[in-house]
């Protein structure tokens, strides 16, 4: 038998490559925009949140929504700073008239922290919320107002 045809007895164990746990072989980075999208969608899910962003951001967003392929911006009203293991968020919201703003802010904070930490594994160190406006029941949305009156 030649050397290439020889084999040893017993089960063959694969040669171990690399070292340590596979989860520690490499780095995962998460873009600010990813965290902003997650946070924006989580904030919009809270009852009492009418819209995200201030007046100018909503107006520009309404225009962008009408442009084909522009799409609704999930990151409107959200700014994230993402580090290697932590993130901090700033949100600007518009609340519906009649809701308890402190309760809405608490719910937004809880929902955002839960969603971001679950999906990214990052620790959310703070969620700052700025309430920029209140939506009155008889007030038209800025997005509706920017529709042309004549067709």
Secondary structure, 3 states (H helix, E strand, C coil): CCHHHCCCCCCCCCCCCCCCCHHHCCCCCCCHHHHHHHHHHHHHCCCCEEEECCHHHHHHHHHHHHCCCCCCCCCCCEEEEECCCEEEEEEEEEEECCCCHHHHHHHHHHHHHHHHHHHHCCEEEEEEEEEEEEECCCCCCHHHHCCCCCC
